[in-house]
Amino acid sequence: MKNWDTNRLDTKVDALLKDGRERGVFSGAAVGIYRFGTREVRTIQFTGTTRKDSHEKNISPHTLFDLASLTKPLCTALSIFFLIQQKEMQWDTKVFDILHFSCPPELRNITVDQLLSHSSGLLAYIPLYEKLPPIPDEGNKIKIIQAFLREKTAYVPESRCLYSDIGFMLLGSLVERINGEGLDIFFQREITGPLQLTESILFRPLSAQNRGSENIAATEFCPWRQKLIQGEVHDEHAWLMNGVAGHAGLFGTVGGVMQLCEHILHQWKERSVHPVLSASVLRKGMERKYQGQTWSRGFDTPSTHGSSAGSYFSKKSVGHLGFTGTSFWIDPEHDVVVVFLSNRIHPTRNNEKIKMFRPVLHNTIMEELLIKTPL
């Protein structure tokens, strides 16, 4: 397979990234682009620094970014897919038949499939962390999940979709309950280990030793924790859970995330074989479950209007956004993967310039790939 000359594409993406840095969209960012075909495209561009002070380091291909909610599809959903393939559970397994949390009667029968598709009736989000001291502890996971479950349901299950962190906290706990080990350990052994990605897409438990953070993109100065967050997960609930949770906690390099997404694409289209992930389970996971809703199972799909993926990704594409300024999109029709990692919340989450930046970036990339790239 021949590689296409990416000079023109690289030049345009590099210019966009530098413009984004200068306009304060982020202090640092990296983009990975892959297209499968007779002329294969694989390129990485990066710009900026890990933070905006004298402790900054230049972004490199080895810089780790806090992936935030990309944890949901890339770790938790893939882990659930693995367990379904291994017949440890089914799509319609009732979550509370395995997890021994108390919950209101209307949630008693929610299923794995409902949690994956954000259709279980659970509320979207509340800042429960504000009621707790900023002290990570293993016991916090139970406290936080149980507190979420005491809240009223937001809607009748399967009557709509509502993006929910608590649903993926439950799924992460489900993986841990079935396997009797941490989500981070399971993910490394079963998902990233066989792909040799354990150093480039991983959790960083707060209790781990030798926690060098210089080459990790900083996120927010957190008023609750009273410090700049760098090398520790930004999400407050995941942080209280020692940095490992089903909804957030994953860190990754642009190359690591791109390789995992490339593998998902090839497995989806049955061009490769993962030791544990089957193409049939993966394909079911990628299907939109409800007409008129964007969610598949753990993955999102492009909105009809105003998508952060821009205008060119096909309807069958899947992807996800992360609050810290991260995203990926996988297009099976065009055989394209685009990974965009940034620290748009450094030093504050009030920076929302990325909303305008993302679709322009994706449109620029896709115009080069689809209109000007020889097949």
C-alpha positions in Angstrom: 0.0 0.0 0.0 1.5 3.3 -1.1 1.5 6.4 1.2 0.0 9.6 -0.2 2.2 12.7 0.0 0.7 14.6 3.0 2.6 17.9 2.6 -0.5 19.9 1.7 -2.7 18.4 4.3 0.0 18.8 7.0 0.6 22.4 6.1 -3.1 23.3 6.4 -3.6 21.4 9.7 -0.4 22.9 11.1 -1.6 26.4 10.2 -5.0 25.8 11.9 -3.4 24.4 15.0 -1.0 27.4 15.3 -3.9 29.8 14.8 -5.9 28.0 17.5 -3.0 28.3 19.9 -2.6 32.0 19.2 -6.3 32.7 19.6 -6.3 30.9 23.0 -8.4 27.9 22.0 -5.8 25.7 23.9 -2.2 26.0 25.0 -1.3 22.7 23.2 -2.9 20.3 20.8 -2.2 17.3 18.6 -4.1 15.9 15.6 -3.8 12.3 14.2 -5.2 11.6 10.7 -5.6 8.2 9.1 -7.1 7.0 5.8 -7.2 3.5 4.5 -7.0 3.0 0.8 -4.8 2.3 -2.2 -2.9 5.4 -1.1 -2.8 5.2 2.6 -2.6 8.4 4.7 -1.2 8.5 8.3 0.0 11.7 9.7 0.4 13.5 13.1 0.6 17.3 13.7 1.1 19.0 17.0 1.6 22.5 18.4 2.0 24.6 21.6 3.0 23.7 25.1 1.7 21.7 28.0 0.9 24.8 30.1 1.1 28.5 30.0 3.9 29.3 32.5 7.6 28.8 33.1 7.0 25.1 33.6 5.8 24.5 30.1 7.1 21.9 27.8 6.6 21.7 24.1 3.9 19.3 22.9 5.3 16.2 21.2 3.9 13.0 19.8 4.6 11.5 23.2 2.6 14.1 25.2 -0.2 12.6 27.2 -3.6 14.3 27.2 -6.5 13.8 29.7 -9.0 12.1 27.4 -11.9 12.8 29.7 -15.1 11.2 28.4 -13.3 9.4 25.6 -12.9 6.9 28.5 -16.5 5.9 27.9 -16.2 4.4 24.4 -12.5 3.6 24.2 -12.3 1.8 27.6 -15.6 1.1 29.2 -17.7 0.2 26.1 -14.9 -1.9 24.6 -14.5 -3.7 27.9 -18.2 -4.4 28.0 -18.1 -5.6 24.4 -15.3 -8.0 25.4 -17.4 -9.4 28.3 -20.4 -9.9 26.0 -18.1 -11.7 23.5 -16.9 -13.9 26.4 -20.5 -14.6 27.4 -19.9 -13.1 30.9 -23.0 -10.9 30.2 -25.5 -10.1 27.5 -26.8 -6.8 26.1 -30.0 -7.3 28.1 -28.3 -8.3 31.4 -29.9 -6.4 34.3 -27.2 -4.3 35.9 -28.5 -4.6 39.4 -28.7 -8.3 39.3 -24.8 -8.1 39.5 -24.2 -4.8 41.2 -25.6 -4.7 44.8 -26.5 -1.0 45.0 -29.8 0.1 46.4 -31.8 2.0 43.8 -35.4 3.2 43.3 -37.8 0.5 41.9 -38.0 2.2 38.5 -34.3 1.6 38.0 -34.3 -2.0 39.2 -34.5 -3.5 35.7 -32.1 -1.2 33.7 -29.9 -3.1 31.4 -26.3 -3.0 30.1 -27.7 -1.9 26.7 -29.7 1.0 28.2 -26.6 2.3 30.0 -24.4 2.0 26.9 -27.0 4.0 24.9 -27.7 6.6 27.5 -31.4 5.5 27.6 -31.7 4.1 31.1 -33.6 7.0 32.8 -30.6 8.2 34.8 -30.0 11.9 35.2 -27.3 13.6 33.3 -25.0 15.1 36.0 -24.9 16.8 39.3 -21.7 18.1 41.1 -21.8 15.6 44.0 -18.1 16.2 44.6 -18.8 19.6 46.1 -20.3 17.8 49.2 -17.1 15.8 49.7 -13.6 16.9 50.8 -11.0 16.8 48.1 -9.4 13.5 49.3 -9.2 10.6 46.9 -10.2 7.3 48.5 -11.3 3.9 47.2 -14.5 4.1 49.2 -15.6 7.2 47.4 -16.8 5.2 44.4 -19.5 3.5 46.3 -20.5 6.8 48.1 -20.8 8.7 44.8 -22.6 6.0 42.8 -25.1 5.5 45.7 -25.7 9.2 46.0 -26.4 9.4 42.3 -28.9 6.5 42.5 -30.8 8.3 45.3 -31.7 11.1 42.8 -35.0 11.0 41.0 -35.0 9.4 37.5 -35.0 11.9 34.7 -37.3 10.1 32.3 -38.9 6.7 31.6 -36.3 4.2 30.5 -36.0 4.0 26.7 -38.3 7.0 26.1 -35.3 9.2 25.2 -31.5 9.4 25.4 -29.8 11.6 28.0 -26.0 11.6 28.2 -25.1 10.4 31.7 -21.9 10.0 33.6 -23.5 7.9 36.3 -24.5 5.2 33.7 -20.8 4.7 32.8 -19.7 4.8 36.4 -22.1 1.8 36.8 -20.7 0.0 33.7 -17.1 0.5 35.0 -18.1 -1.0 38.3 -19.8 -3.8 36.5 -16.5 -4.7 34.7 -14.7 -4.6 38.1 -17.4 -6.7 39.8 -17.3 -9.5 37.2 -13.5 -9.7 37.0 -12.6 -8.9 40.6 -10.0 -6.4 39.6 -9.6 -2.7 38.8 -10.9 -1.4 35.5 -7.4 -0.1 34.7 -5.9 -3.5 35.1 -8.6 -5.3 33.1 -8.3 -2.7 30.3 -4.6 -3.0 30.1 -4.6 -6.8 30.0 -7.5 -7.4 27.6 -7.7 -4.3 25.3 -4.5 -2.3 25.1 -2.1 -5.2 26.0 -2.7 -7.3 22.9 -2.3 -4.1 20.7 0.9 -3.0 22.5 -0.6 0.3 23.5 -0.2 0.0 27.3 2.2 3.0 27.5 0.3 5.3 25.1 -3.3 4.9 26.3 -3.8 4.3 30.0 -5.2 5.3 33.4 -3.0 7.1 35.9 -4.2 6.1 39.4 -3.5 8.8 41.9 -1.9 6.2 44.2 0.7 5.1 41.6 4.4 5.8 42.2 6.8 7.7 40.0 4.1 10.1 38.7 6.1 12.3 36.4 3.8 14.8 34.8 6.0 17.2 32.9 5.0 15.8 29.5 1.3 15.8 30.2 -1.0 18.6 29.0 -2.2 20.6 32.0 -5.9 21.2 32.4 -7.7 23.5 34.8 -6.8 25.4 37.9 -9.4 23.7 40.1 -10.9 26.0 42.8 -12.2 22.9 44.6 -8.8 21.2 44.8 -7.0 24.5 44.9 -4.3 23.6 42.4 -3.5 23.4 38.7 -4.3 19.9 37.5 -1.5 18.2 35.5 -1.0 14.5 35.3 -4.1 13.8 37.4 -7.5 13.3 36.0 -9.5 16.6 35.7 -13.0 15.1 36.3 -13.7 15.6 40.0 -15.7 12.4 40.5 -13.1 10.3 38.8 -10.4 12.0 40.9 -12.2 11.2 44.1 -12.3 7.5 42.9 -8.5 7.4 42.7 -8.4 8.4 39.0 -10.0 5.2 37.7 -13.6 5.2 36.7 -15.9 4.1 33.8 -16.8 7.6 32.8 -13.3 9.4 32.9 -9.7 8.8 33.9 -8.0 7.7 30.7 -4.9 9.5 29.4 -3.5 9.0 25.9 -1.0 10.2 23.3 -2.3 11.2 19.9 -0.6 8.2 18.4 -2.0 5.8 21.0 -5.6 6.9 20.5 -5.2 6.9 16.7 -3.9 3.3 16.7 -6.8 2.1 18.9 -9.2 3.9 16.6 -7.5 2.5 13.5 -7.9 -1.0 14.9 -11.6 -0.4 15.7 -12.1 0.7 12.0 -10.3 -2.4 10.6 -12.1 -4.8 13.0 -15.4 -3.1 12.2 -14.8 -3.8 8.5 -13.3 -7.2 9.2 -9.9 -6.4 7.9 -8.1 -7.4 11.1 -8.6 -9.7 14.1 -8.3 -8.7 17.7 -7.5 -11.5 20.1 -10.6 -10.8 22.1 -12.9 -8.3 20.3 -15.2 -9.8 17.7 -16.4 -7.9 14.6 -20.0 -8.9 15.1 -20.2 -7.5 18.7 -18.3 -4.4 17.6 -20.7 -3.8 14.7 -23.7 -4.1 17.0 -22.1 -1.6 19.3 -21.6 0.9 16.5 -25.3 0.9 15.4 -27.6 3.7 16.3 -30.1 2.2 18.7 -32.9 4.7 18.3 -34.2 6.6 15.3 -33.8 10.4 15.8 -31.1 9.9 18.5 -27.3 10.1 17.9 -26.2 7.5 20.4 -25.1 4.0 19.5 -23.7 1.9 22.3 -21.0 3.8 24.1 -20.2 5.8 21.0 -21.9 9.0 19.6 -22.6 9.6 15.9 -22.6 13.0 14.0 -25.6 15.3 14.5 -27.6 16.2 11.4 -26.9 19.9 12.0 -24.0 21.6 13.7 -21.9 18.6 14.4 -18.4 19.1 15.9 -17.3 16.6 13.3 -18.2 19.1 10.5 -20.1 18.4 7.4 -18.3 15.5 5.7 -18.3 12.5 8.1 -20.9 9.9 7.0 -24.0 9.0 9.0 -22.4 5.7 9.9 -19.5 7.4 11.6 -18.9 7.0 15.3 -16.9 9.1 17.8 -17.0 11.0 21.0 -16.1 14.3 22.6 -14.1 14.8 25.9 -14.7 17.8 28.1 -11.0 18.6 28.3 -10.9 19.3 24.6 -10.5 15.9 23.1 -12.3 13.9 20.4 -12.1 11.2 17.8 -14.2 10.3 14.8 -14.2 7.0 12.8 -15.8 6.9 9.4 -16.3 3.4 8.0 -17.6 4.6 4.6 -14.7 6.9 3.9 -12.2 4.7 5.9 -11.0 7.7 7.9 -10.0 8.3 11.5 -9.4 11.8 12.9 -8.2 12.2 16.5 -8.0 15.7 18.0 -6.4 16.1 21.5 -6.1 19.5 23.3 -6.3 21.1 26.7 -8.9 23.7 25.9 -9.8 24.0 29.7 -6.3 25.2 30.6 -6.4 27.2 32.8 -10.2 27.5 33.0 -13.2 25.5 31.7 -14.9 28.8 30.8 -12.9 28.8 27.5 -15.4 27.5 24.9 -13.6 28.7 21.7 -13.2 25.0 20.7 -16.9 24.9 19.7 -16.0 27.0 16.6 -12.6 25.4 16.1 -13.6 21.7 15.9 -15.9 21.7 12.8 -13.5 23.9 10.9 -10.6 21.5 11.6 -12.6 18.5 10.6 -13.9 20.1 7.4 -10.4 21.2 6.4 -9.1 17.6 6.9 -12.0 15.9 5.1 -11.9 18.3 2.2 -8.2 17.4 1.6 -8.8 13.7 2.1 -12.0 13.2 0.1 -11.7 15.8 -2.6 -8.0 16.1 -3.3 -6.6 12.7 -2.2 -6.1 10.2 -5.0 -7.8 6.9 -4.3 
